[in-house]
C-alpha cells in the first residue's frame, strides 16, 4: 500500500507498532513518526490497515495518542481493517464532533493483490468522494455500500463464506484419502471440470493442502477472529448460523493444536489426525 501511494504521487506518513514494518515503510518512501496522533497532524486522510481486533481500532482512533488526538476538522479516517460494524459506528460517532469523517473500507482480496482489490465502503458519500483518489491507487473497485459499518457487514459475510469453503475443502480432501481415492486425482479432476462447485479459493487451497504448505497467506488466527465477529453480528440480530458455528469450532480446534499462525488450509491436519490419513501428494 505504501509503495502504491508513494508511486501514485502521495506523501505518506506512517506509524506501526512493529519496528520491521516501520523500516519497510521508510524503504517504500514514507516518513515514519512516533504515534497515530502524529500521522493525523500532518495528513488529510488517515488510513488504518491490518488492525486485528476492535479494541486495536479503538485504541488507534480514540486513545490518548490516537488519530483523533491529532486530527483537524475536514480530515477523514478510512479503516481498511476487518472489524465489526458496531465498532465502526462508535468510531464514526466519536469522530463526528471533531469534524472528522469516517469510512469503513475493508479489503476484499489478498494482500498481494493491492491495486486490484475491491473496497466495500460504508459512510457518507461526501467523505468517500474526498478519499476516492487515494483509494483508487489501492483498489480496482471502490463501492459505496451504505452508511457507517456497511463495509464491515459485507466483509464479515464474505469471510464467513471463506471459512466455509476453507473447511469443506479440507474435509473432502481428507475424506478422499480415507475412502481410498488419490487426493491429487480428485483435485485435478474437479478443478478442471468447470463444475459450479469450483471456486478460486478451492483452486488455491487444493495445491497447498496436497503440498502440506502451511505458509500463511491468511492465518487461522485471523479467520477465527473474522468468523467470531461475523457470528456475533448475526447473534446480535437473532440470526441462527449453524454452518458458521461448525466452521468456528474447526478454527478453534486448529488454534488449540497450535496452528493459529499457519495458513487456514492447515485445518486439514485435524482431519488427518482423526482419520489417520495423509493428503500430502507429490
Secondary structure, DSSP 8 states (H G I E B T S, - for coil): -HHHHHHTT---EE--SSHHHHHHHHHTT-EE-SSHHHHHHT-SEEEE----SHHHHHHHHHSTTSHHHH--TT-EEEE-S---HHHHHHHHHHHHTTT-EEEE--EES-GGGTTSEEEEEES-HHHHHHHHHHHTTTEEEEEEEESTTHHHHHHHHHHHHHHHHHHHHHHHHHHHHHTT--HHHHHHHHHTTT-TT--HHHHHHHHHHHHT----SSBHHHHHHHHHHHHHHHHHTT---HHHHHHHHHHHHHHHTT-TTSBGGGGHHHHHHHHT------
